Amino acid sequence: MADAFIAASNSGDVDTVLKLFSPDAVIDDPSTGHCFDGHTGIRAYIEQFFVGYHTVTRFLSLQDLGAGLARVRVDFTGDFGHEIGLLDMFVDAAGTIVRIEASLEDGVGL
């Protein structure tokens, strides 16, 4: 699921990104000061922070934490500069993303 999310967001394909998420999914990204709820919120998040900032995400590693949770370490570059981030991805039994909690490795939100 992480690979599909990264590929779709890198290509700016917002509709494909949304297909990876349950309708009531949440992205919590403290660096923005907001949680993004449901497909409407996630669309706004991807359009603003990935498409708008020309973000390119590179997969670095994945740690399976069990019970549908994986910690994905990624390298972000874009108009904002460069950051190493963590995406804690919660996936349901059907393989659909239900929540992402984003942070930077230094403990600050993305």
PAZAPA-4460 file (N, C-alpha, C; in steps of 0.05 Angstrom, whole numbers, plus 32768, in hexadecimal, padded with zeros to 4 digits):
% residues 110
    n_x    n_y    n_z   ca_x   ca_y   ca_z    c_x    c_y    c_z   seq   type   mol
   8010   7FE8   8000   8000   8000   8000   8011   8019   8000     1      M     A
   8028   8019   800E   8039   8030   800F   8044   8036   7FF3     2      A     A
   804C   8022   7FE5   8056   8026   7FC9   8041   8033   7FB7     3      D     A
   8028   802A   7FBA   8013   8035   7FA9   800D   8052   7FB1     4      A     A
   800E   8058   7FCA   800A   8074   7FD3   8020   8086   7FC9     5      F     A
   8039   807D   7FCB   804F   808D   7FC2   804E   8091   7FA4     6      I     A
   8049   807C   7F95   8047   807E   7F78   8031   8091   7F6F     7      A     A
   801A   808F   7F7B   8003   80A0   7F73   8008   80BD   7F7B     8      A     A
   8013   80C2   7F93   8018   80DD   7F9B   802F   80EA   7F8B     9      S     A
   8043   80DA   7F84   8059   80E5   7F74   804F   80ED   7F58    10      N     A
   803C   80DE   7F4D   8032   80E4   7F32   801D   80FA   7F33    11      S     A
   8015   8103   7F4B   8000   8117   7F4D   7FE4   810D   7F47    12      G     A
   7FE1   80F2   7F48   7FC7   80E5   7F41   7FB6   80E4   7F5A    13      D     A
   7FA8   80FA   7F60   7F98   80FC   7F78   7F82   80E7   7F79    14      V     A
   7F75   80E2   7F63   7F5F   80CF   7F63   7F69   80B3   7F6A    15      D     A
   7F81   80AB   7F60   7F8C   8091   7F68   7F93   8091   7F85    16      T     A
   7F9E   80A6   7F8F   7FA5   80A8   7FAC   7F8B   80A3   7FBC    17      V     A
   7F75   80B0   7FB5   7F5C   80AD   7FC4   7F52   8090   7FC4    18      L     A
   7F56   8082   7FAE   7F4D   8066   7FAD   7F5B   8054   7FC1    19      K     A
   7F72   805D   7FCB   7F81   804D   7FDF   7F76   8050   7FFB    20      L     A
   7F65   8064   8000   7F5A   806B   801A   7F3D   8064   801E    21      F     A
   7F36   805C   8036   7F1A   8059   803C   7F0C   8074   803C    22      S     A
   7EF2   8075   8037   7EE4   808F   8035   7EE7   80A1   804E    23      P     A
   7EEA   8094   8065   7EEC   80A3   807E   7F09   80A4   808A    24      D     A
   7F1C   809F   8079   7F38   809F   8081   7F41   80BB   808B    25      A     A
   7F57   80BB   8099   7F62   80D4   80A4   7F80   80D5   809F    26      V     A
   7F8A   80EC   8097   7FA7   80F1   8097   7FAC   8106   80AC    27      I     A
   7FBC   8100   80C0   7FC3   8112   80D6   7FE0   811B   80D0    28      D     A
   7FE4   8134   80C9   7FFE   813F   80C3   8002   8158   80D3    29      D     A
   800F   8156   80EB   8012   816D   80FD   8020   8185   80F1    30      P     A
   8031   8181   80DD   803F   8198   80D2   802C   81AC   80C4    31      S     A
   8015   81A2   80BC   8001   81B3   80B0   7FEE   81BF   80C4    32      T     A
   7FEE   81B3   80DC   7FDC   81BC   80F1   7FC0   81B1   80EE    33      G     A
   7FBD   819C   80DC   7FA2   8192   80D7   7FA2   8173   80D4    34      H     A
   7F8A   8168   80D8   7F84   814D   80D0   7F73   8150   80B7    35      C     A
   7F76   813E   80A4   7F67   813F   808B   7F55   8127   808B    36      F     A
   7F3A   812D   808C   7F26   8118   808F   7F18   8111   8075    37      D     A
   7F16   80F7   8071   7F07   80ED   805A   7F14   80F4   803F    38      G     A
   7F07   80EC   802A   7F12   80F0   8010   7F14   810E   8009    39      H     A
   7F02   811E   8013   7F03   813B   800E   7F1C   8147   801A    40      T     A
   7F21   8140   8033   7F39   814B   8041   7F53   8140   8035    41      G     A
   7F53   8126   802F   7F6B   811A   8024   7F71   8125   8008    42      I     A
   7F5D   812A   7FF8   7F61   8137   7FDE   7F6E   8152   7FE2    43      R     A
   7F64   8162   7FF5   7F6F   817D   7FFA   7F8C   817A   8003    44      A     A
   7F92   8167   8014   7FAE   8163   801E   7FC1   815B   8007    45      Y     A
   7FB9   8148   7FF6   7FCA   813F   7FE0   7FCE   8156   7FCC    46      I     A
   7FB8   8163   7FC5   7FBA   8179   7FB2   7FCC   8190   7FBC    47      E     A
   7FCA   8197   7FD5   7FD9   81AD   7FE0   7FF6   81A5   7FE6    48      Q     A
   7FFB   818F   7FF4   8015   818A   7FFF   8026   8177   7FED    49      F     A
   801A   8168   7FDB   8029   8157   7FC9   802A   8163   7FAD    50      F     A
   8012   8168   7FA2   8012   8174   7F87   801B   8190   7F88    51      V     A
   8011   81A0   7F9A   8017   81BD   7F9C   8034   81C3   7FA2    52      G     A
   8041   81B2   7FB2   805D   81B6   7FBA   8070   81A5   7FA8    53      Y     A
   8065   8198   7F94   8076   8187   7F82   8086   8173   7F92    54      H     A
   8078   8167   7FA6   8086   8154   7FB7   808C   813A   7FA9    55      T     A
   80A4   8131   7FAC   80AC   8116   7FA3   80B4   8106   7FBB    56      V     A
   80A7   80EF   7FBE   80AB   80DE   7FD5   80BA   80C6   7FCC    57      T     A
   80CF   80BF   7FDB   80DF   80A7   7FD5   80DD   8095   7FED    58      R     A
   80D6   807C   7FE8   80D4   8067   7FFD   80F0   8061   8007    59      F     A
   80F3   8061   8022   810C   8059   802E   810A   803E   803C    60      L     A
   80F5   803A   804C   80F2   8021   805B   80D6   801E   8065    61      S     A
   80D0   8005   806C   80B5   7FFF   8077   80B9   7FEC   808F    62      L     A
   80AC   7FF3   80A5   80AC   7FE2   80BD   8090   7FD9   80C2    63      Q     A
   808B   7FBF   80C1   8071   7FB4   80C7   806D   7FB3   80E5    64      D     A
   805A   7FC2   80EF   8055   7FC3   810C   803E   7FB1   8115    65      L     A
   8033   7FA1   8102   801D   7F8F   8108   8002   7F9D   8109    66      G     A
   7FED   7F8D   8109   7FD2   7F96   810B   7FCB   7FAC   80F7    67      A     A
   7FD4   7FA9   80DF   7FCD   7FBC   80CA   7FDC   7FD7   80CB    68      G     A
   7FF2   7FD8   80DA   8001   7FF1   80DD   801D   7FED   80D2    69      L     A
   8026   8000   80C2   8041   8000   80B8   804D   801C   80BB    70      A     A
   8066   801D   80C2   8075   8037   80C3   8086   8038   80AA    71      R     A
   8080   804C   8099   808E   8050   8080   80A1   8068   8083    72      V     A
   80BA   8063   807E   80CE   8079   807F   80D2   8082   8062    73      R     A
   80CF   809D   805E   80D0   80A8   8043   80E2   80C0   8042    74      V     A
   80EB   80C6   802A   80FB   80DE   8024   80E9   80F0   8013    75      D     A
   80E4   8108   801D   80D4   811C   800F   80E5   8132   8004    76      F     A
   80E1   8139   7FEB   80ED   8151   7FDF   80D7   8160   7FD0    77      T     A
   80DB   817A   7FCE   80C7   818A   7FC0   80CD   81A8   7FC4    78      G     A
   80BA   81B9   7FBE   80BE   81D5   7FC0   80C5   81DE   7FDD    79      D     A
   80BF   81CE   7FF0   80C5   81D4   800D   80E1   81CC   8015    80      F     A
   80F0   81BD   8004   810A   81B4   800B   810C   8196   800D    81      G     A
   8117   818C   8022   811C   8170   8026   8116   8168   8043    82      H     A
   8108   8152   8046   8101   8147   8060   8101   8129   805F    83      E     A
   8108   811C   8076   8104   80FF   8079   80EC   80FD   808C    84      I     A
   80D8   80ED   8083   80C0   80EB   8092   80B8   80CE   8098    85      G     A
   80A5   80CC   80AB   8099   80B3   80B2   807C   80B4   80AD    86      L     A
   8071   80A0   80A1   8054   809D   809C   804B   8084   80AA    87      L     A
   803D   8086   80C0   8031   806F   80CD   8016   806A   80BF    88      D     A
   8015   8054   80B0   7FFE   804E   809F   7FEE   8037   80AB    89      M     A
   7FD5   803D   80B1   7FC2   8029   80BB   7FB1   801F   80A4    90      F     A
   7FB0   8005   80A0   7FA2   7FF9   8089   7F8E   7FE5   8094    91      V     A
   7F76   7FE5   8089   7F62   7FD2   8092   7F66   7FB6   8085    92      D     A
   7F55   7FA3   808C   7F58   7F88   8082   7F56   7F86   8063    93      A     A
   7F48   7F99   8057   7F46   7F9A   803A   7F5E   7FA7   802C    94      A     A
   7F71   7FB1   803C   7F88   7FBE   8031   7F84   7FDB   802A    95      G     A
   7F6F   7FE7   8035   7F69   8003   8031   7F75   8014   8048    96      T     A
   7F81   802B   8041   7F8D   803C   8055   7F76   804A   8065    97      I     A
   7F77   8048   807F   7F63   8055   8090   7F6E   806C   809F    98      V     A
   7F89   806E   80A2   7F95   8084   80B0   7FB3   8085   80AA    99      R     A
   7FBD   809E   80A7   7FD9   80A3   80A5   7FE0   80B8   80BA   100      I     A
   7FF4   80B2   80CB   7FFF   80C5   80DD   801A   80CC   80D3   101      E     A
   801E   80E5   80CC   8037   80EE   80C0   8048   80FD   80D5   102      A     A
   8063   80F9   80D3   8075   8108   80E4   8090   8109   80D6   103      S     A
   80A1   811A   80E0   80BD   811B   80D7   80CD   810A   80EB   104      L     A
   80E4   8101   80E2   80F5   80F0   80F3   80FE   80FE   810C   105      E     A
   80FF   8119   810B   8107   8127   8123   80F1   812B   8136   106      D     A
   80D9   8120   8130   80C2   8121   8142   80AF   8137   813C   107      G     A
   80B4   8148   8129   80A3   815E   8122   8091   8154   810B   108      V     A
   8079   815E   8109   8067   8157   80F3   8073   815E   80D8   109      G     A
   806A   8151   80C4   8074   8156   80A9   806D   8173   80A1   110      L     A
***
